[in-house]
Amino acid sequence: MVSQAAVRGAQQSDPAPAGKPHLLIVTDCSDRLAGLKSLLHADGVEITGVDSSEELSRACHREHDLVVIDVGATRLPEVLRILRSCMRHSGISLLVEAGRVLTEPSLAGVLPKYRAMPCSRSDMVELARRLRTGDVRPGNKRMLL
């Protein structure tokens, strides 16, 4: 369970630095994080990777343009709640690794509740690469086309 301090920390925000688009990768395993960073690497995109609730709360202090989530079914609701409770992440796209969560009956309704989209790894790579062109910025209607 996430502490109230973690949720409060996620609700606060620091000014976003200008420049490169920012991708946040959230996972529950450092090996998976390294693999996703390698897979999603794109020139001109800054990547922040986290693999714990505490790191996620700290990462929420900064603005990101897209979030890729690769966590197990038991941890997914907590991660989504932290992200959506943060002002800077309340309206951005949240992409969830579909292979780890779609067959879990306990998650029925969780993805729509938090406006998160299940994606295959290949879709995640394509959408992350679109950060370079600005197609995955909040308010951009072409964001997920």
ZAVEXVO-74863 format. One record per atom (N, C-alpha, C): atom name; x, y, z. Coordinates in steps of 0.2 Angstrom, whole numbers, plus 2048, in hexadecimal, padded with zeros to 3 digits. Example, Ala and Ser with C-alpha at 12.3 -4.5 7.8 and 13.67 -1.06 7.14 Angstrom:
<recs>
   name    xx    yy    zz
      N   842   7E4   827
     CA   83E   7EA   827
      C   842   7F0   827
      N   840   7F5   823
     CA   844   7FB   824
      C   840   800   827
</recs>
This chain:
<recs>
   name    xx    yy    zz
      N   804   7FA   800
     CA   800   800   800
      C   804   806   800
      N   802   80B   7FD
     CA   806   812   7FC
      C   804   816   802
      N   809   819   805
     CA   808   81D   80B
      C   805   824   808
      N   802   827   80D
     CA   7FF   82E   80B
      C   804   833   80A
      N   80A   832   80C
     CA   810   837   80B
      C   811   836   803
      N   811   830   801
     CA   813   82F   7FA
      C   80D   832   7F5
      N   807   831   7F7
     CA   802   834   7F3
      C   802   83C   7F3
      N   804   83F   7F9
     CA   805   846   7FA
      C   80B   848   7F6
      N   810   844   7F6
     CA   816   846   7F2
      C   814   846   7EA
      N   810   841   7E8
     CA   80E   841   7E1
      C   80A   847   7DF
      N   806   84A   7E4
     CA   802   84F   7E2
      C   805   856   7E2
      N   80B   856   7E5
     CA   80F   85D   7E4
      C   813   85C   7DD
      N   815   862   7DB
     CA   818   862   7D5
      C   81E   868   7D4
      N   823   867   7D1
     CA   828   86B   7D0
      C   827   86E   7C9
      N   82A   874   7C7
     CA   829   876   7C0
      C   82D   872   7BC
      N   829   871   7B6
     CA   82C   86C   7B1
      C   832   870   7AD
      N   837   86C   7AC
     CA   83D   86F   7A8
      C   83B   86F   7A1
      N   83D   874   79D
     CA   83B   875   796
      C   840   871   792
      N   83F   86F   78C
     CA   843   86C   787
      C   840   865   785
      N   844   860   786
     CA   842   859   784
      C   83C   857   787
      N   838   853   783
     CA   832   84F   786
      C   835   84A   78B
      N   830   849   78F
     CA   832   844   795
      C   82E   83E   795
      N   831   838   796
     CA   82D   832   796
      C   82F   82F   79D
      N   829   82D   7A0
     CA   82A   82A   7A7
      C   829   822   7A6
      N   82D   81E   7A8
     CA   82C   817   7A8
      C   82B   814   7AF
      N   826   811   7B1
     CA   825   80E   7B7
      C   824   807   7B7
      N   829   803   7BB
     CA   829   7FC   7BB
      C   82A   7FA   7C2
      N   829   7F3   7C3
     CA   82A   7F0   7C9
      C   830   7EC   7CA
      N   835   7ED   7C5
     CA   83B   7E8   7C5
      C   840   7EC   7C1
      N   846   7ED   7C4
     CA   84C   7F1   7C1
      C   84E   7EE   7BB
      N   84E   7E7   7BA
     CA   84F   7E4   7B3
      C   84B   7E6   7AE
      N   844   7E6   7B0
     CA   83F   7E8   7AB
      C   840   7F0   7A9
      N   842   7F3   7AE
     CA   843   7FB   7AD
      C   849   7FC   7A8
      N   84E   7F8   7A9
     CA   854   7F9   7A4
      C   852   7F7   79D
      N   84E   7F1   79D
     CA   84C   7EF   796
      C   847   7F4   793
      N   843   7F7   797
     CA   83E   7FC   794
      C   842   802   792
      N   846   804   796
     CA   84A   80A   794
      C   84E   809   78E
      N   851   804   78D
     CA   854   802   787
      C   850   802   781
      N   84A   7FF   782
     CA   845   7FE   77C
      C   842   804   77A
      N   841   809   77F
     CA   83D   80F   77E
      C   842   815   77D
      N   848   814   77D
     CA   84D   819   77C
      C   84C   81C   775
      N   84B   823   775
     CA   84B   827   76F
      C   84E   82D   770
      N   852   82F   76B
     CA   856   835   76B
      C   851   83B   76C
      N   853   840   770
     CA   84F   846   771
      C   849   845   777
      N   849   83F   77A
     CA   844   83E   77F
      C   848   83C   786
      N   846   83F   78B
     CA   849   83E   791
      C   845   839   795
      N   848   834   798
     CA   845   82E   79B
      C   846   82E   7A2
      N   841   82E   7A6
     CA   841   82C   7AD
      C   83F   826   7AF
      N   842   821   7B2
     CA   840   81B   7B4
      C   83F   81A   7BB
      N   83A   817   7BE
     CA   839   816   7C5
      C   837   80E   7C6
      N   838   80B   7CC
     CA   836   805   7CD
      C   834   804   7D4
      N   832   809   7D7
     CA   82F   809   7DE
      C   82A   80F   7DF
      N   826   80E   7E4
     CA   821   813   7E5
      C   824   81A   7E7
      N   829   819   7EB
     CA   82D   81F   7ED
      C   830   823   7E7
      N   833   81F   7E3
     CA   836   822   7DD
      C   830   825   7D9
      N   82B   822   7D8
     CA   825   825   7D4
      C   823   82B   7D7
      N   822   82C   7DE
     CA   820   832   7E1
      C   825   837   7DF
      N   82B   836   7E0
     CA   830   83B   7DE
      C   82F   83D   7D7
      N   82F   838   7D2
     CA   82E   83A   7CB
      C   828   83E   7CA
      N   823   83D   7CE
     CA   81D   841   7CC
      C   81E   849   7CE
      N   823   84B   7D1
     CA   825   852   7D2
      C   826   855   7CB
      N   828   851   7C6
     CA   82A   854   7C0
      C   825   852   7BA
      N   824   857   7B6
     CA   81F   855   7B0
      C   822   850   7AB
      N   81E   84C   7A9
     CA   820   847   7A4
      C   81A   848   79E
      N   81C   846   798
     CA   818   846   793
      C   814   83F   791
      N   817   83A   794
     CA   814   833   793
      C   817   82F   798
      N   812   82A   79A
     CA   814   825   79F
      C   813   81E   79D
      N   819   81A   79D
     CA   818   813   79C
      C   818   80F   7A2
      N   813   80B   7A3
     CA   813   807   7A9
      C   813   800   7A8
      N   818   7FC   7AB
     CA   819   7F5   7AB
      C   81A   7F2   7B2
      N   814   7F1   7B5
     CA   814   7EF   7BC
      C   80F   7E9   7BC
      N   810   7E5   7C1
     CA   80B   7DF   7C2
      C   804   7E2   7C4
      N   7FF   7DD   7C3
     CA   7F8   7DF   7C4
      C   7F7   7E1   7CB
      N   7FA   7DF   7D0
     CA   7F9   7E1   7D7
      C   7FB   7E8   7D8
      N   800   7EA   7D5
     CA   803   7F1   7D6
      C   800   7F6   7D1
      N   7FD   7F4   7CC
     CA   7FA   7F9   7C7
      C   7F5   7FE   7CA
      N   7F0   7FC   7CE
     CA   7EC   802   7D0
      C   7EF   807   7D5
      N   7F4   805   7D9
     CA   7F8   80A   7DD
      C   7FC   80F   7D8
      N   7FF   80C   7D3
     CA   803   810   7CF
      C   7FF   815   7CB
      N   7F9   813   7C8
     CA   7F4   817   7C5
      C   7F2   81C   7C9
      N   7F0   81B   7D0
     CA   7ED   81F   7D4
      C   7F2   825   7D6
      N   7F9   823   7D7
     CA   7FE   828   7D8
      C   7FF   82D   7D2
      N   7FF   82A   7CC
     CA   800   82E   7C6
      C   7FA   833   7C5
      N   7F4   830   7C6
     CA   7EE   835   7C5
      C   7ED   83A   7CA
      N   7EF   838   7D0
     CA   7EE   83D   7D6
      C   7F3   843   7D5
      N   7F8   842   7D1
     CA   7FD   848   7D0
      C   7FB   84C   7CB
      N   7FB   853   7CC
     CA   7F9   858   7C8
      C   7FC   857   7C1
      N   802   856   7C1
     CA   806   856   7BA
      C   805   850   7B6
      N   802   84B   7B9
     CA   801   845   7B5
      C   7F9   843   7B5
      N   7F5   848   7B7
     CA   7EE   846   7B7
      C   7EB   846   7B0
      N   7EE   849   7AB
     CA   7EB   849   7A4
      C   7EF   846   79F
      N   7F5   843   7A0
     CA   7F9   840   79B
      C   7F8   839   79A
      N   7FA   836   794
     CA   7F9   82F   792
      C   7FD   82B   797
      N   7FA   826   799
     CA   7FD   820   79D
      C   7FC   81A   799
      N   802   817   797
     CA   802   811   793
      C   804   80B   798
      N   7FF   806   798
     CA   801   800   79C
      C   802   7FA   798
      N   808   7F7   79A
     CA   80A   7F1   797
      C   804   7EC   797
      N   801   7EA   792
     CA   7FB   7E6   791
      C   7FC   7DF   793
      N   802   7DC   792
     CA   804   7D5   793
      C   803   7D3   79A
      N   805   7D8   79F
     CA   805   7D6   7A6
      C   7FE   7D8   7A9
      N   7F9   7DB   7A6
     CA   7F3   7DC   7AA
      C   7ED   7DA   7A7
      N   7EC   7D9   7A0
     CA   7E6   7D8   79D
      C   7E2   7D2   79F
      N   7E6   7CD   7A1
     CA   7E3   7C6   7A3
      C   7E1   7C6   7AB
      N   7E2   7CB   7AE
     CA   7E1   7CC   7B5
      C   7DA   7CE   7B7
      N   7D5   7CA   7B9
     CA   7CE   7CC   7BA
      C   7CD   7D1   7BF
      N   7D2   7D1   7C4
     CA   7D1   7D6   7CA
      C   7D2   7DD   7C7
      N   7D4   7DE   7C1
     CA   7D6   7E5   7BE
      C   7D0   7E8   7BA
      N   7CA   7E4   7BA
     CA   7C5   7E6   7B6
      C   7C3   7ED   7B8
      N   7C3   7F2   7B3
     CA   7C1   7F9   7B4
      C   7C6   7FD   7B7
      N   7CC   7FB   7B9
     CA   7D1   7FF   7BB
      C   7D4   803   7B6
      N   7D6   801   7B0
     CA   7D9   805   7AB
      C   7D4   80B   7A9
      N   7CE   809   7A7
     CA   7CA   80F   7A6
      C   7C9   814   7AB
      N   7C9   812   7B1
     CA   7C8   816   7B7
      C   7CD   81B   7B7
      N   7D4   819   7B6
     CA   7D9   81E   7B6
      C   7DB   820   7AF
      N   7D7   81F   7AA
     CA   7D9   821   7A3
      C   7E0   81F   7A1
      N   7E1   818   7A2
     CA   7E7   815   7A0
      C   7E6   811   79A
      N   7EA   810   795
     CA   7E9   80C   78F
      C   7EE   806   78F
      N   7EB   800   78E
     CA   7F0   7FA   78E
      C   7F3   7FA   787
      N   7F9   7F9   787
     CA   7FD   7F9   780
      C   802   7F3   780
      N   803   7F1   77A
     CA   808   7EC   779
      C   80F   7F0   779
      N   814   7EC   77A
     CA   81B   7EF   77A
      C   81C   7F3   774
      N   81A   7F0   76E
     CA   81C   7F3   768
      C   818   7FA   767
      N   812   7FA   76A
     CA   80E   800   76A
      C   811   806   76F
      N   814   803   774
     CA   817   808   779
      C   81D   80B   776
      N   821   807   772
     CA   827   80A   76F
      C   825   80F   76A
      N   820   80D   766
     CA   81E   812   761
      C   81B   819   764
      N   817   818   769
     CA   815   81E   76C
      C   81A   822   770
      N   81F   81F   773
     CA   824   822   776
      C   829   826   771
      N   82A   823   76B
     CA   82D   826   766
      C   82A   82C   763
      N   823   82D   764
     CA   820   833   762
      C   821   839   766
      N   824   837   76C
     CA   825   83D   770
      C   82A   842   76D
      N   82E   840   769
     CA   833   844   765
      C   830   849   760
      N   82A   847   75E
     CA   827   84B   759
      C   821   84F   75C
      N   820   84E   763
     CA   81B   852   766
      C   814   84F   766
      N   813   849   763
     CA   80D   846   762
      C   80A   844   768
      N   80E   843   76E
     CA   80B   840   774
      C   80B   846   779
      N   80A   84C   778
     CA   809   851   77D
      C   802   852   77F
      N   801   854   785
     CA   7FA   855   788
      C   7F6   85A   783
      N   7F0   859   782
     CA   7EC   85D   77E
      C   7ED   85C   776
      N   7F1   858   774
     CA   7F2   856   76D
      C   7ED   850   76B
      N   7E9   852   767
     CA   7E3   84D   765
      C   7E6   847   762
      N   7EC   848   75E
     CA   7EF   842   75B
      C   7F3   83E   75F
      N   7F3   83F   766
     CA   7F8   83C   76A
      C   7F8   834   76A
      N   7F3   831   769
     CA   7F3   829   769
      C   7F0   827   762
      N   7F1   82A   75D
     CA   7EF   828   756
      C   7F4   824   753
</recs>
